[in-house]
Amino acid sequence: MPAVESSAIRGIDYEPSSRTLLVIFIDGDGYAYFEVPPALYADFLRAESKGRFFAEQVRDSFGYQQVT
């Protein structure tokens, strides 16, 4: 899982075959987001502010499940 520079997010990863985005937060909580387009993952990796990008583009836009 690629580590990212963020005060809120520890790492993000993507599984293209299932279009699942995995986001791990600094506190260790992890969430899988479903039906995420590959381009959005690429944009997430390039975003200057990962936390802002997550809040604006991911959090309320996709179904999700908490993962351990």
C-alpha positions, 0 to 999 in steps of 0.5 A: 500500500502506498504511503501518502503525505497527509495529516489525516490519511496513512495510506491508500490502495486500489484494486482495479479488478473490483474497483475498490479503493482502500483508505487507511487513516492515521488512527488506523481505521480502514475503509473500502470504497466500492465502484471507484473509477481508476481515474479517481484513484490516480487523481487521489494519488496526485492530490496536493491535499489527500484529506481535502480530496477524500472529503470532496471526492470520495467520502459521500460519493461511494458505498463503503465498508469498514475493514480491519 
